[in-house]
Amino acid sequence: MPEVVTFGECMLRLSPPDFQRLEQASQLNITVGGSELNVAAGVARLGLSSAWISRLPENPLGRMVRNKAREMGVDTSHLLWTKDDRLGLYFVEYGASPRASSVLYDRGMSAIANIQPGEVRWRAVFEGCRLFHVSGITPALSDSAAAVTAEAITAAKAAGALVSYDLNYRAKLWSQEKACQIQTPFMNDVDILITTEEDTERVFGITGQDYRQVAKKLADQFKIDVVAITLRGTPSVWRNTWSALAYSNGTFYDDVTYEIEVVDRVGSGDTFSAGFLFGFLTQDIGRGVKVGNAFAALKHSSWGDFNWTTLEETEALIKGAGLRIVR
């Protein structure tokens, strides 16, 4: 089985071209995207084997998602299929300052929202797995999805795999109170927590004077080995800054801050997770921060949820590659 396994939803993504509002659009660009598949695709893109677990409708849209996962080199052999449910949709409306970009979900009663405990053969899934990754989006989908998330985390630990968790709070999916109630028990088995300062406050009510203090409080309160926090500045919709840090066992790991021109920011946090996990599994925490930070910064330069950046390009940015044309 692949070294990294992820579990979560993938949806059809529809976006009006040319900064149009949904109300005025006459056509939509189509791709696929979902947090945990984005991570699996990024890990595979960088060079580690990965698998993605989900539940899809047995129709052309479900097959489209599977085919895109395969195109990115992701193992899909343990996907569940159903004839009764639908694929979730989401719409991305691109803004420009002072109007922010926005997301509209149409994912109710999706195939994975109806997943039930006992459906996934976790023992077979985690055979040979080094790390399991899931995000807070998955348990937000339904009570049964939350139960399967708990089941997966327990099975991963039983198989000897590390557990990586991205807090990834989505206010359109559940309340802060329920997010805290459901996810707090998960933290007992989490080895790597990836989050933002904002999500940490919303879900756990943890604040600090700066990001470092927040990371340390998280590690101390939940006894988590590694806490990574992504740092985004938004002076405008299409010009951002991006950086990250990690904390583990009394040590902070920092990296440079990148100034980025945004083509598409959706999926950038997942890309950081992928880069961090790749660097961590192939070397150490410091390497994870550098690879995750650069890989995510580069993701902003391409359209769609997936990151089409190569490891070579990531390494070049870490070493200070310039902006002159490459030829």
C-alpha positions as CSV (number, residue, x, y, z in Angstrom):
1,M,0.0,0.0,0.0
2,P,1.2,3.6,-0.6
3,E,3.2,5.4,2.0
4,V,0.6,8.2,2.5
5,V,-3.1,7.6,2.7
6,T,-5.7,10.4,2.8
7,F,-9.5,10.3,3.3
8,G,-12.1,12.8,2.3
9,E,-14.5,14.3,-0.3
10,C,-13.7,15.5,-3.8
11,M,-16.2,17.6,-5.6
12,L,-16.8,19.0,-9.1
13,R,-15.5,22.6,-9.1
14,L,-17.3,25.1,-11.4
15,S,-15.9,28.6,-11.9
16,P,-17.1,31.5,-14.1
17,P,-14.4,32.9,-16.4
18,D,-13.1,36.4,-16.6
19,F,-14.1,37.5,-13.0
20,Q,-17.8,37.1,-13.8
21,R,-20.3,36.7,-11.1
22,L,-22.3,33.5,-11.0
23,E,-25.5,35.4,-11.8
24,Q,-24.1,36.7,-15.0
25,A,-22.1,33.6,-16.2
26,S,-23.2,31.7,-19.4
27,Q,-20.4,29.1,-19.1
28,L,-18.4,27.6,-16.3
29,N,-14.9,26.1,-16.2
30,I,-14.9,22.6,-14.8
31,T,-12.3,20.8,-12.7
32,V,-12.3,18.7,-9.5
33,G,-11.0,19.5,-6.1
34,G,-11.2,18.4,-2.4
35,S,-8.8,18.9,0.4
36,E,-7.6,15.4,1.0
37,L,-7.3,14.5,-2.7
38,N,-5.3,17.7,-3.1
39,V,-2.9,16.5,-0.5
40,A,-2.6,13.0,-2.0
41,A,-2.0,14.6,-5.5
42,G,0.7,16.9,-4.1
43,V,2.5,14.1,-2.3
44,A,2.5,12.0,-5.4
45,R,3.6,15.0,-7.5
46,L,6.7,15.4,-5.3
47,G,7.6,11.7,-5.4
48,L,6.0,9.7,-2.6
49,S,3.4,7.1,-3.2
50,S,-0.1,8.0,-2.1
51,A,-3.7,6.7,-1.9
52,W,-7.0,8.5,-1.5
53,I,-10.0,6.9,0.2
54,S,-13.5,8.3,-0.6
55,R,-17.0,7.3,-1.6
56,L,-18.2,8.2,-5.1
57,P,-21.3,7.9,-7.2
58,E,-21.1,5.3,-9.9
59,N,-21.7,7.6,-12.8
60,P,-19.7,9.8,-15.3
61,L,-19.0,12.5,-12.6
62,G,-17.7,9.9,-10.1
63,R,-15.5,8.4,-12.8
64,M,-14.2,11.9,-13.8
65,V,-13.0,12.4,-10.2
66,R,-11.3,8.9,-10.1
67,N,-9.6,9.5,-13.5
68,K,-8.2,12.9,-12.3
69,A,-6.9,11.3,-9.2
70,R,-5.2,8.6,-11.3
71,E,-3.8,11.3,-13.6
72,M,-2.0,12.8,-10.6
73,G,-0.5,9.4,-9.7
74,V,-2.8,8.7,-6.8
75,D,-3.9,5.1,-5.9
76,T,-7.7,4.8,-6.1
77,S,-8.0,1.0,-5.6
78,H,-9.9,1.4,-2.2
79,L,-12.5,3.8,-3.4
80,L,-16.1,3.0,-2.5
81,W,-18.9,3.3,-5.1
82,T,-22.6,3.9,-4.8
83,K,-25.5,3.9,-7.3
84,D,-27.7,5.9,-5.0
85,D,-25.9,9.2,-4.1
86,R,-24.6,12.3,-5.8
87,L,-21.2,14.0,-6.3
88,G,-20.9,17.3,-4.4
89,L,-20.4,20.5,-6.3
90,Y,-18.8,23.8,-5.4
91,F,-18.6,27.1,-7.3
92,V,-15.7,29.5,-7.0
93,E,-16.4,33.1,-7.9
94,Y,-13.2,35.0,-8.4
95,G,-13.1,38.6,-7.0
96,A,-10.7,41.5,-7.3
97,S,-10.1,44.1,-4.6
98,P,-12.2,45.3,-2.9
99,R,-14.5,42.3,-3.6
100,A,-13.1,39.0,-2.2
101,S,-13.3,35.7,-4.0
102,S,-16.1,33.5,-2.7
103,V,-17.2,29.8,-2.6
104,L,-20.7,28.5,-2.9
105,Y,-21.2,24.8,-1.8
106,D,-23.8,22.4,-3.2
107,R,-22.7,19.3,-1.4
108,G,-25.6,18.2,0.7
109,M,-26.4,14.4,0.7
110,S,-23.2,13.7,-1.3
111,A,-21.9,10.2,-1.6
112,I,-19.3,10.6,1.1
113,A,-21.7,12.4,3.5
114,N,-23.6,9.1,3.5
115,I,-20.6,6.9,4.3
116,Q,-21.1,4.6,7.2
117,P,-18.7,3.0,9.8
118,G,-17.6,-0.5,8.7
119,E,-17.7,0.3,4.9
120,V,-13.9,0.9,4.5
121,R,-11.6,-2.0,5.0
122,W,-9.1,0.0,7.0
123,R,-6.8,-2.8,7.9
124,A,-6.1,-3.5,4.2
125,V,-5.9,0.3,3.4
126,F,-3.2,0.9,6.1
127,E,-1.0,-2.1,5.2
128,G,2.5,-0.6,4.7
129,C,1.2,3.0,5.3
130,R,3.6,5.4,7.0
131,L,1.2,8.3,7.5
132,F,-2.6,8.9,7.4
133,H,-3.9,12.4,6.6
134,V,-7.4,13.8,7.0
135,S,-8.9,17.3,7.6
136,G,-11.6,18.9,9.6
137,I,-13.7,19.2,6.4
138,T,-14.5,15.4,6.4
139,P,-16.1,15.1,9.8
140,A,-18.1,18.3,9.1
141,L,-19.9,16.6,6.3
142,S,-22.2,14.5,8.5
143,D,-22.4,12.6,11.8
144,S,-21.6,9.4,10.0
145,A,-18.6,10.9,8.2
146,A,-17.4,12.1,11.6
147,A,-17.8,8.6,12.9
148,V,-15.8,7.1,10.0
149,T,-13.1,9.8,10.5
150,A,-12.7,8.6,14.1
151,E,-12.7,5.0,12.9
152,A,-10.0,5.8,10.4
153,I,-7.8,7.6,12.9
154,T,-8.0,4.7,15.4
155,A,-7.2,2.1,12.6
156,A,-4.3,4.2,11.4
157,K,-2.8,4.2,14.9
158,A,-3.4,0.5,15.3
159,A,-1.5,-0.1,12.1
160,G,1.5,1.9,13.4
161,A,1.0,4.9,11.0
162,L,1.5,8.5,12.0
163,V,-1.7,10.7,11.9
164,S,-1.6,14.1,10.3
165,Y,-4.7,16.4,10.7
166,D,-5.5,19.7,9.1
167,L,-8.0,21.7,11.2
168,N,-9.4,23.3,8.0
169,Y,-12.5,24.9,9.6
170,R,-15.4,25.7,7.3
171,A,-18.1,27.9,8.8
172,K,-20.5,27.0,6.0
173,L,-20.4,23.3,7.1
174,W,-20.7,23.4,10.9
175,S,-20.6,25.6,14.0
176,Q,-17.5,26.4,16.0
177,E,-19.1,24.6,19.0
178,K,-19.7,21.4,17.1
179,A,-16.3,21.5,15.4
180,C,-14.7,21.7,18.9
181,Q,-16.9,18.9,20.3
182,I,-16.2,16.5,17.5
183,Q,-12.6,17.2,16.9
184,T,-11.2,17.5,20.4
185,P,-11.1,13.7,20.9
186,F,-9.3,13.3,17.7
187,M,-6.3,15.3,19.0
188,N,-5.4,12.4,21.4
189,D,-4.2,10.4,18.4
190,V,-2.8,13.3,16.2
191,D,0.9,13.4,15.6
192,I,1.0,16.3,13.2
193,L,-1.5,19.2,13.4
194,I,-1.6,21.7,10.5
195,T,-3.7,24.8,11.1
196,T,-3.9,28.6,10.9
197,E,-4.1,31.0,13.8
198,E,-7.7,31.9,12.9
199,D,-8.9,28.3,12.7
200,T,-7.3,27.5,16.1
201,E,-9.2,30.3,17.7
202,R,-12.5,29.4,16.1
203,V,-12.3,25.7,16.9
204,F,-10.4,25.5,20.2
205,G,-10.6,29.1,21.5
206,I,-6.8,29.2,21.7
207,T,-5.2,32.6,21.1
208,G,-1.7,34.0,21.7
209,Q,0.4,37.1,21.3
210,D,1.8,35.6,18.0
211,Y,1.8,32.5,15.9
212,R,4.6,30.9,17.9
213,Q,2.7,31.1,21.1
214,V,-0.4,29.7,19.4
215,A,1.6,26.7,18.1
216,K,3.2,26.1,21.5
217,K,-0.2,26.2,23.3
218,L,-1.7,23.7,20.8
219,A,1.3,21.3,21.3
220,D,1.2,21.6,25.1
221,Q,-2.6,21.3,25.5
222,F,-3.1,18.3,23.2
223,K,0.4,16.7,23.6
224,I,0.9,16.9,19.8
225,D,4.4,16.1,18.5
226,V,4.4,18.6,15.6
227,V,2.2,21.7,15.1
228,A,2.6,23.6,11.7
229,I,0.9,27.0,11.0
230,T,0.5,28.6,7.7
231,L,0.8,32.4,7.5
232,R,-1.0,34.4,4.8
233,G,-1.1,38.2,4.4
234,T,-3.7,39.7,2.1
235,P,-2.8,43.3,1.1
236,S,-5.0,42.7,-1.9
237,V,-7.0,39.8,-3.5
238,W,-4.3,39.1,-6.1
239,R,-1.2,40.0,-4.2
240,N,-0.5,38.1,-1.0
241,T,2.4,37.1,1.2
242,W,2.9,33.5,2.3
243,S,5.0,31.8,4.9
244,A,4.8,29.0,7.5
245,L,6.3,27.8,10.8
246,A,6.4,24.6,12.8
247,Y,6.9,23.8,16.5
248,S,8.1,20.6,18.0
249,N,9.5,19.7,21.4
250,G,10.6,23.2,22.3
251,T,12.0,24.1,18.9
252,F,10.5,26.5,16.3
253,Y,11.2,26.0,12.6
254,D,10.7,29.2,10.5
255,D,11.1,30.0,6.8
256,V,11.2,32.9,4.4
257,T,8.1,34.9,3.5
258,Y,7.2,34.8,-0.2
259,E,5.5,37.7,-2.0
260,I,3.1,36.0,-4.4
261,E,0.9,37.0,-7.4
262,V,-2.3,34.9,-7.1
263,V,-3.6,33.1,-10.1
264,D,-5.7,30.7,-7.9
265,R,-5.3,30.4,-4.1
266,V,-7.8,27.5,-3.7
267,G,-6.0,24.4,-2.5
268,S,-2.8,26.2,-1.4
269,G,-3.2,25.1,2.2
270,D,-3.6,21.5,1.1
271,T,-0.5,22.0,-1.0
272,F,1.4,23.1,2.1
273,S,0.3,20.0,3.8
274,A,1.5,17.9,0.9
275,G,4.9,19.6,0.8
276,F,5.3,19.5,4.6
277,L,4.5,15.8,4.8
278,F,6.9,15.0,1.9
279,G,9.7,16.9,3.5
280,F,9.0,15.5,7.0
281,L,8.8,11.9,5.8
282,T,11.9,12.1,3.6
283,Q,14.0,14.2,6.0
284,D,12.8,16.2,9.0
285,I,10.5,19.0,10.3
286,G,12.8,21.8,9.1
287,R,12.8,20.4,5.6
288,G,9.1,19.9,5.8
289,V,8.5,23.6,6.5
290,K,10.8,24.7,3.6
291,V,9.3,22.3,1.1
292,G,5.7,23.0,2.2
293,N,6.2,26.7,2.2
294,A,7.8,26.8,-1.3
295,F,5.4,24.3,-2.8
296,A,2.4,26.2,-1.6
297,A,3.8,29.5,-2.7
298,L,4.2,28.1,-6.2
299,K,0.7,26.6,-6.2
300,H,-0.7,30.1,-6.3
301,S,0.7,30.6,-9.8
302,S,-1.5,27.9,-11.4
303,W,-5.2,27.5,-11.8
304,G,-7.2,24.6,-10.2
305,D,-7.1,22.8,-6.9
306,F,-4.1,20.6,-7.8
307,N,-0.5,21.8,-7.8
308,W,1.3,21.2,-11.1
309,T,4.6,22.3,-9.7
310,T,7.5,19.9,-9.8
311,L,10.0,19.0,-7.1
312,E,12.7,20.6,-9.2
313,E,10.9,23.9,-9.3
314,T,10.2,23.7,-5.6
315,E,13.9,23.1,-4.9
316,A,14.9,26.0,-7.1
317,L,12.6,28.4,-5.3
318,I,14.0,27.3,-1.9
319,K,17.4,28.1,-3.3
320,G,16.3,31.6,-4.4
321,A,15.3,31.2,-8.0
322,G,14.7,34.5,-9.8
323,L,11.9,35.6,-12.0
324,R,13.7,35.8,-15.4
325,I,12.2,33.6,-18.1
326,V,13.4,30.0,-18.0
327,R,14.7,29.0,-21.5
